[in-house]
Amino acid sequence: MTLPPTTASDSPTSANALQLHDARPFFEKALVYGVQHGILDAERLAAIHTDAPKGMVQIARYFGSEFLRPELEKARDRMVNLISLYLLETTGGDLAEAAVSLRDNSFLSRSKGGSDMLKRLIAMPESSNFGMAGYADAETPLLAAWSLRSHADYRAELARRSQIAQAIAAAEWLAAQYDLDTDELESAGADAEAVIRTGLLMQALAPQAMAAGEWPSAPAFEKLVTGLRKKKLPVPTALRLPPGLPQPLHDAVAAHCSSVLADLPKLLQSTTPLRTLLRPMAAFRARYFLLDDPLAEVEALHHSLDALEDDAEPPQPASKTWTKTTDGNDDEHSLLTLFLCLAAGVPKKTLLTEKTAASLVRKARKSGLQPTLAADFIRGHAPGVHQQDYLALWSSFVQDAEKTLLSDMDYQLHDALALLRRECNVVG
C-alpha cells in the first residue's frame, strides 16, 4: 500500500485557492492532514506501512483468495473504506481527531472497527415482518457489499434499520401485554406496524382487553365492533398511548396514531359493512393483525346457516349462468373481476390481461360504470347463502375504487391498473 504524497494543494493555508470537490477517501485525507500537522511521525507511518499489507491479505482471504491480484486490489479498497467509515463515524468528520485516532491506535484496529460497525448493522432487522426473522442473507456476502459502500449509505441504512428495530420492539411489548409471544407473531408472519396499529385500536375500543390478556381473533373483533356500532358511541378524536409503554418506544407507537384515528370512523359507523372491511384479502384487514381462530369461524358459519334454516324459503342455489361464468373461480379477486366487467359493460371474465384491463378502464371512463348491473347479477344468479357477502364485497370495492378508475388525472392509467392488479385478477 502506497501512502499518498503531500502537495501544496493539500495545505489548508493556501490563500484564495479554488475550492474543488475532494473525492479522496476520508482515511487518505486524515493521513495527509496528520503528516502535514505533525500528528503522525515517521515511526507511526512506518507502522502503518507494515500493517497495511497484513490487513489486505486478511481481508482478501476472508472474502475470497489472497493469492489473486484482483482480490488483493479489492481488499485494499475494502480496507481503506472500512477505516474511512470508522473514522467518519467516531470523529464526526473531524480530520484532526481522525489523525489522532490513527496515531494512538493500531492501523488494523481502525479497519476492524469499521468491520464491526457493518456487522452490527447487518445484524439489525432488515424487515419489520416477524415471519422474515432468521431468513436474512449470509453475513459474508452482505459484509462484502457493505464494505465498499459510502458512509452516507451506512448512515441511511442505520437509520432505516433502527426504525424497524424500534417498531419490532414496540410490537413485541404490545403483544406481551396480551400474552402473545414472539413465536406466535413469527408463525403468523405478522408485520410489526400491523401489530402496533391493532394495539392502538384495542386501546381505543376495548382497553379492558389488555388487562384480560386477550389479543383479538377476527371473529372476536367483529363481535366487539358490532356491539360498539349498536351502542352508537361517538368516534374517538384522540388516542392515548398504552399505559406503561416504555419511553424509548413512544415515537414508534405514536407514529401510527393518525392512521388508526382515520380508520376508526370506518369501523364504528355503519356506512361500510363490517364483514367487508374484515375479509381476509381486504386492504383494511391487511393493516391490522388479527389472530386466526378456525373454531370461532366455523361457529360463526353455523350461526349463519341456522339463520338461513329459520327462513320461510330455502336459500337460492347458484344459477347455471353463475356456474358457467365463474367456472369454479369463486375467490374474491375473480369475483371482483367478474363484477367489474358487468358494471363496465364488457364481456364477462374472471381473469383479465393487462391489455383488456386497460381497455376496460378506458371504456369505463368514456361510458361510466353501472354498479347496479353487477348487483342485479348477484341477486339473480349467485348462491343465496353468499349473496349478502358478495353484495357487500362489491359495494366496498366500488366505494374505494370508483374514483381511481374514473379519474381524468390518471392519464397513463398507472393508478387504475395498479388498483386492478391488487384487487382483481390481472396477468401480464
C-alpha positions in Angstrom: 0.0 0.0 0.0 1.5 3.3 -1.0 0.9 6.4 1.1 -0.4 9.5 -0.9 2.2 12.3 -1.3 1.5 15.6 0.3 1.4 18.5 -2.0 0.8 22.2 -1.8 -2.8 21.8 -2.8 -3.3 19.8 0.5 -2.2 22.8 2.6 -5.2 24.5 4.3 -3.3 27.8 4.3 -3.2 28.3 0.5 -4.9 31.7 0.2 -7.6 32.3 -2.4 -7.3 28.7 -3.6 -10.1 27.4 -5.8 -12.2 25.0 -3.7 -12.7 21.8 -5.6 -14.6 18.7 -4.6 -12.2 16.4 -2.7 -13.2 12.8 -3.7 -10.4 11.2 -1.7 -11.3 8.6 0.9 -11.6 10.1 4.4 -8.7 7.9 5.6 -6.4 9.4 3.0 -7.5 12.9 4.0 -6.8 12.2 7.7 -3.5 10.6 6.9 -2.3 13.6 4.8 -3.6 16.0 7.5 -1.8 14.1 10.2 1.5 14.3 8.3 1.2 18.0 7.5 0.3 18.9 11.1 3.0 16.8 12.7 0.4 14.4 14.3 1.8 11.4 12.5 5.5 11.0 12.6 7.8 8.8 10.6 7.7 5.9 13.1 3.9 5.9 13.0 3.9 5.9 9.2 6.3 3.0 9.2 4.0 1.0 11.4 1.1 1.7 9.0 3.3 0.6 6.1 4.0 -2.6 7.9 0.4 -3.3 9.0 -1.4 -2.4 5.7 -0.2 -5.5 3.7 -1.2 -7.8 6.6 -4.7 -6.2 6.6 -5.1 -6.6 2.9 -4.2 -10.3 3.0 -6.6 -10.9 5.9 -9.4 -9.2 4.1 -8.7 -10.9 0.7 -8.6 -14.3 2.5 -11.9 -13.6 4.3 -13.8 -12.7 1.1 -12.1 -14.9 -1.4 -8.4 -15.6 -2.0 -5.2 -13.8 -1.0 -3.4 -15.3 -4.0 -5.2 -13.4 -6.7 -4.1 -9.9 -7.6 -7.7 -8.6 -8.3 -8.8 -9.9 -4.9 -5.9 -8.1 -3.2 -6.7 -4.8 -5.0 -10.3 -5.1 -4.0 -9.1 -5.9 -0.4 -7.1 -2.7 -0.4 -10.3 -0.7 -1.4 -12.3 -2.5 1.3 -9.7 -1.8 4.0 -9.5 1.9 3.1 -13.2 2.2 3.1 -13.6 0.3 6.4 -11.1 2.7 8.1 -12.8 5.7 6.5 -16.2 4.5 7.8 -14.9 4.1 11.3 -13.1 7.4 11.4 -16.0 9.3 10.0 -18.4 7.7 12.4 -16.3 8.1 15.5 -14.9 11.6 14.8 -17.9 13.2 13.0 -15.6 14.0 10.1 -13.0 16.0 12.1 -9.7 15.5 10.4 -7.6 16.4 13.5 -9.5 13.8 15.6 -9.1 11.2 12.9 -5.4 11.8 12.6 -5.1 11.4 16.4 -7.1 8.2 16.2 -4.6 6.9 13.7 -1.7 7.9 15.9 -3.0 6.4 19.1 -4.4 3.2 17.8 -3.1 0.4 15.6 -3.9 0.6 11.9 -5.6 -2.8 11.9 -7.8 -1.8 14.8 -9.3 1.0 12.8 -10.1 -1.5 10.0 -11.7 -3.9 12.5 -13.7 -1.0 13.9 -15.3 -0.4 10.5 -15.9 -4.1 10.0 -17.6 -4.4 13.5 -19.8 -1.4 12.6 -21.1 -3.1 9.5 -21.6 -6.4 11.3 -23.8 -4.7 13.9 -25.7 -3.0 11.0 -26.2 -6.3 9.2 -27.4 -8.0 12.5 -30.2 -5.4 12.8 -33.6 -6.4 11.4 -34.0 -5.7 7.7 -37.8 -6.2 7.7 -40.5 -5.5 10.2 -42.3 -8.7 9.2 -41.8 -11.2 12.0 -42.1 -14.1 9.5 -38.8 -12.9 7.9 -36.8 -13.4 11.1 -34.0 -15.8 10.6 -34.1 -15.6 6.8 -31.5 -12.9 6.3 -28.8 -13.4 3.8 -25.5 -14.8 5.0 -23.3 -12.3 6.7 -20.2 -12.6 4.5 -21.9 -11.6 1.2 -23.6 -8.7 2.9 -20.4 -7.6 4.5 -18.6 -7.9 1.1 -21.2 -5.5 -0.4 -21.3 -3.1 2.5 -17.5 -2.9 2.9 -17.5 -0.9 -0.4 -20.4 1.4 0.4 -20.2 5.0 1.5 -20.6 6.4 4.9 -23.8 8.2 3.7 -25.2 4.9 2.7 -24.2 3.4 6.0 -26.0 6.2 8.0 -29.1 6.0 5.8 -29.3 2.2 6.3 -28.6 2.5 10.0 -31.5 5.0 10.4 -33.8 2.7 8.4 -33.0 -0.4 10.4 -33.1 1.4 13.7 -36.6 2.5 12.9 -37.5 -1.1 12.1 -35.9 -2.4 15.3 -37.9 0.2 17.3 -41.1 -0.9 15.6 -40.4 -4.6 16.3 -39.6 -3.8 20.0 -42.8 -1.8 20.3 -44.9 -4.6 18.7 -43.3 -7.2 21.0 -44.1 -5.1 24.0 -47.7 -4.6 22.9 -48.1 -8.3 22.1 -46.7 -9.3 25.5 -49.4 -7.2 27.3 -51.9 -9.6 25.7 -49.9 -12.8 26.5 -48.9 -13.1 22.8 -45.3 -14.2 22.4 -42.9 -13.6 19.5 -43.1 -17.2 18.3 -46.8 -16.7 17.5 -46.1 -13.4 15.7 -43.4 -15.2 13.6 -45.7 -18.2 12.8 -48.4 -15.8 11.6 -46.0 -13.7 9.6 -47.2 -10.5 11.3 -45.9 -7.1 10.4 -44.7 -5.0 13.4 -46.6 -2.0 12.1 -49.9 -4.0 11.9 -49.4 -5.2 15.5 -48.8 -1.7 16.7 -51.9 -0.4 14.9 -54.0 -3.2 16.4 -52.7 -2.5 19.9 -53.7 1.2 19.5 -57.1 0.2 18.1 -57.8 -2.1 21.0 -56.6 0.6 23.4 -59.3 2.9 21.9 -62.1 0.3 21.6 -61.6 -2.1 24.5 -58.9 -1.0 27.0 -60.1 -3.8 29.3 -58.9 -6.4 26.8 -55.3 -5.6 27.7 -56.0 -6.4 31.4 -57.6 -9.6 30.3 -54.7 -10.6 28.1 -56.8 -11.3 25.0 -55.4 -10.4 21.6 -58.4 -10.4 19.2 -59.2 -13.0 16.6 -61.1 -11.9 13.5 -64.5 -13.3 14.8 -64.0 -11.8 18.3 -63.0 -8.4 16.8 -66.1 -8.4 14.5 -68.3 -9.2 17.5 -66.7 -6.4 19.6 -67.1 -3.8 16.8 -70.7 -4.9 16.1 -71.6 -4.3 19.7 -70.0 -0.9 19.7 -71.8 0.0 16.5 -75.2 -0.9 18.1 -74.3 1.4 21.0 -73.6 4.3 18.5 -70.8 5.6 20.6 -69.0 8.7 19.4 -65.9 8.1 17.3 -62.7 9.0 19.4 -60.9 12.1 18.3 -57.7 11.3 20.0 -55.7 8.3 21.0 -53.8 7.6 24.2 -50.6 5.5 24.2 -51.0 2.3 26.1 -50.2 2.7 29.8 -46.8 1.5 30.9 -45.3 1.8 27.3 -41.5 2.4 27.8 -40.4 5.9 26.9 -38.0 4.8 24.2 -40.9 3.1 22.3 -43.2 6.1 22.4 -42.2 7.5 19.0 -42.5 4.1 17.2 -46.1 3.8 18.5 -47.2 7.4 18.2 -46.2 7.3 14.5 -49.3 5.2 13.8 -51.9 7.2 15.9 -53.1 9.3 13.0 -53.7 6.4 10.6 -55.6 4.5 13.3 -57.7 7.6 14.1 -58.5 7.8 10.3 -59.7 4.2 10.3 -62.0 4.5 13.4 -64.9 6.1 11.6 -64.9 3.2 9.0 -65.2 0.7 11.9 -67.7 2.5 14.1 -70.0 4.0 11.6 -72.2 1.5 9.7 -71.8 3.1 6.3 -69.4 0.2 5.3 -70.4 -3.4 6.0 -68.1 -4.7 8.8 -67.6 -8.1 7.2 -66.4 -6.4 4.0 -63.7 -4.4 6.0 -62.5 -7.6 7.7 -62.5 -10.0 4.8 -59.0 -11.7 4.7 -57.9 -10.0 1.5 -59.3 -6.6 2.2 -56.9 -3.6 2.3 -58.2 -2.6 5.7 -57.6 -6.0 7.2 -54.1 -6.1 5.9 -53.3 -3.0 8.0 -54.1 -4.8 11.2 -53.1 -8.1 12.8 -56.0 -10.4 14.0 -55.5 -13.9 15.1 -56.8 -16.8 13.1 -59.4 -18.8 15.1 -60.8 -21.6 12.9 -63.2 -22.8 15.6 -64.7 -19.4 16.1 -65.1 -19.0 12.3 -66.8 -22.4 12.0 -69.1 -21.4 14.8 -70.0 -18.1 13.0 -70.7 -20.1 9.8 -73.0 -22.4 11.7 -74.9 -19.4 13.1 -75.3 -18.1 9.6 -76.6 -21.4 8.3 -79.0 -21.7 11.3 -80.4 -18.3 10.5 -81.0 -19.4 6.9 -82.7 -22.5 8.0 -85.1 -20.4 10.0 -86.2 -18.5 6.9 -89.5 -19.3 5.3 -87.9 -20.3 2.0 -84.6 -22.3 1.4 -81.7 -20.3 0.0 -81.4 -19.9 -3.7 -78.9 -22.2 -5.4 -76.4 -20.8 -7.9 -77.8 -20.5 -11.4 -76.4 -22.3 -14.4 -75.2 -18.9 -15.7 -73.3 -18.2 -12.4 -71.7 -21.7 -12.5 -70.7 -21.3 -16.2 -69.4 -17.8 -15.8 -67.4 -18.3 -12.7 -66.2 -21.8 -13.7 -65.5 -22.6 -10.1 -63.4 -19.4 -9.6 -65.2 -18.0 -6.5 -62.3 -16.3 -4.8 -62.7 -12.6 -4.1 -60.3 -11.4 -6.8 -62.0 -13.5 -9.5 -65.5 -12.3 -8.4 -64.5 -8.7 -8.3 -63.1 -9.0 -11.9 -66.4 -10.5 -13.0 -68.5 -7.8 -11.3 -66.3 -5.0 -12.7 -66.8 -6.4 -16.2 -70.5 -6.4 -15.7 -70.5 -2.8 -14.5 -68.3 -1.7 -17.3 -70.4 -3.4 -20.0 -67.6 -5.6 -21.3 -67.5 -9.4 -21.8 -67.8 -11.3 -18.5 -64.5 -12.7 -17.4 -62.8 -13.7 -14.1 -59.3 -13.1 -15.5 -58.0 -10.1 -17.4 -54.8 -9.4 -19.3 -53.0 -6.1 -18.9 -54.4 -5.1 -22.3 -58.0 -6.0 -21.6 -57.8 -4.4 -18.2 -56.6 -1.1 -19.8 -59.4 -1.3 -22.4 -61.9 -1.8 -19.6 -60.7 1.3 -17.8 -60.8 3.4 -21.0 -64.4 2.2 -21.7 -65.4 2.9 -18.1 -64.0 6.5 -18.4 -65.8 7.0 -21.6 -69.2 5.5 -20.7 -69.1 5.3 -17.0 -69.7 2.4 -14.6 -73.1 0.9 -13.7 -72.6 -0.9 -10.4 -76.3 -1.9 -10.2 -75.7 -4.2 -13.2 -73.3 -6.3 -11.1 -75.6 -6.1 -8.0 -78.5 -7.3 -10.1 -76.4 -10.2 -11.4 -75.5 -11.2 -7.9 -79.1 -11.2 -6.7 -80.3 -13.1 -9.8 -77.6 -15.7 -10.1 -75.3 -16.0 -7.1 -76.0 -18.8 -4.5 -78.3 -17.4 -1.9 -76.1 -18.3 1.1 -73.4 -15.9 -0.2 -75.4 -13.2 -1.8 -75.2 -10.6 1.0 -71.4 -11.2 1.4 -70.9 -10.7 -2.4 -73.1 -7.6 -2.4 -71.1 -6.2 0.5 -67.8 -7.1 -1.2 -68.9 -5.4 -4.4 -70.2 -2.3 -2.6 -67.0 -1.8 -0.7 -64.9 -2.2 -3.9 -67.0 0.4 -5.7 -66.8 2.8 -2.8 -63.0 2.5 -2.6 -62.1 2.1 -6.3 -64.5 4.1 -8.4 -62.8 7.4 -8.0 -59.4 6.0 -9.1 -60.9 4.0 -12.0 -62.7 7.0 -13.4 -60.1 9.7 -12.6 -59.3 12.1 -15.5 -55.9 12.9 -13.9 -54.5 9.4 -14.3 -53.6 9.8 -18.0 -51.3 6.8 -18.3 -53.7 4.5 -16.3 -50.9 3.8 -13.8 -53.1 4.2 -10.7 -56.1 2.4 -12.2 -54.1 -0.6 -13.4 -52.2 -0.8 -10.1 -55.6 -1.0 -8.3 -56.8 -3.7 -10.6 -53.7 -5.8 -10.2 -54.2 -5.5 -6.4 -57.9 -6.2 -6.2 -58.7 -8.2 -9.3 -57.2 -11.0 -11.4 -54.8 -9.3 -13.9 -52.0 -11.1 -15.6 -49.2 -9.7 -17.8 
